[in-house]
Amino acid sequence: MRVSWLRRFRKRDPVPPAPVVTRDIELPGLGSITVSRSIDCTGDSCPRPQLLTMKTLEQMREGEIMELLSDNPASVEAIPAMMLVLYSTHLATIKGDGGWRIYVRKGL
């Protein structure tokens, strides 16, 4: 039987789970939100940011918000579209000096 690449990635578990952090931030147009997980993918290329996002969303509870830091333009474009497939919501993407900050809420 063939094992998909995603199952192999999950099985190996090369990256520890994203630590639980709780901090309040202000998002333009949304107001104050509480971020519960933060992933730093600065310097990583595709598909690592997408795979880490999927893995972290699996560990989160419904309604929690995750922050993804990335400097890879392809990943920044892919994450919002990925949220529809993962039954989650893209809240905002904010461009900064070192890259982008992407905010995602688990659940629709």
N, C-alpha and C positions, 0 to 999 in steps of 0.2 A: 504494500500500500504506500502511496506517495504522501509525504508530509509536506504541507505548504511551508513556505519561507517564514510566514508569520508565526506558525506554531513552533518552528525551530527557534525563532527569536525569543518567544515567550518561554520556551523550555530552558534555554541556556541562562536566561535572566542575568545578562552581563552587567546590568546597571541596577544599583539598589533603588528601592522606591523613592519617589520624591518626598523629601521631608515635609511634614505638616508645619506650615507657618501660618500665623494669623496676623494680618495687618490690614488696616483700613487705608484706602486710597481714594482719590477723587478722579472720576472719569468724566471727560467732557460729554455733556448730554445725558449722562446717567446718574451723576451725583456720587455719593459715597458708596463704595462696595468693600466687602471684606474678602481678601485673597486668602485661600486656605492652602494652596500649593504653588510652588514656584520652580520652574525648570530653566536652567541656563544652558542653552544650546549654542552659545556664541562660539563661532569657529567650526561648528559641525555642518556638514553638507547633507543633502537629501540622501536617503530617507530617514536619517536618524531623528531629526526633530519631529517628524510625523509619527514615527514608531514610539518615541518617548511620550508624545501626547496621548496616543492610544493607550499605552500602558498605564499612564497616570490617571486617565479618565476611568479606567477599570477599578482603580483603587479608591476613587472618590465616591462620596454619597451624593445623591440627587440634590441639586441646588448649590453645591459648592463651586467656588470659582478658582480657576487656575491661571497663572501668569506664565507665559513662555517668552523667554528672551532669545532672540535670534538675529543674526546678521546675514542670513542667507535669503536673498530675494525670492528664490523658487519656493522655499518652505513657507515664507510669509504669504505667498499667493495661494498655496495649497491648503493651509490650515483652515481658513474659513469655509471652503467648499467641503472639506472633510467632515465638518461638524454635522452636516445634514445626514450623512451616512451613520454617524456615531450617536445620533439622537441627542445632540448637544447644541448649544447656542453660542455663536461668535458674538461677543459683546463689543469689542473695539480692538483696533490695531493702531498703535501710537508710534510714530517715527521719532527716534531720538538721535543723539550724536553717534552712539556706537552700534546702532541697529534699531530693531523694532521690539515693542512689547505687545504681545497678543494676549487678550483676555477672553477666556472661554468659561461658560457655565455648563455644568453637567445637567442635562435635561433640556427639554424644549420650553 
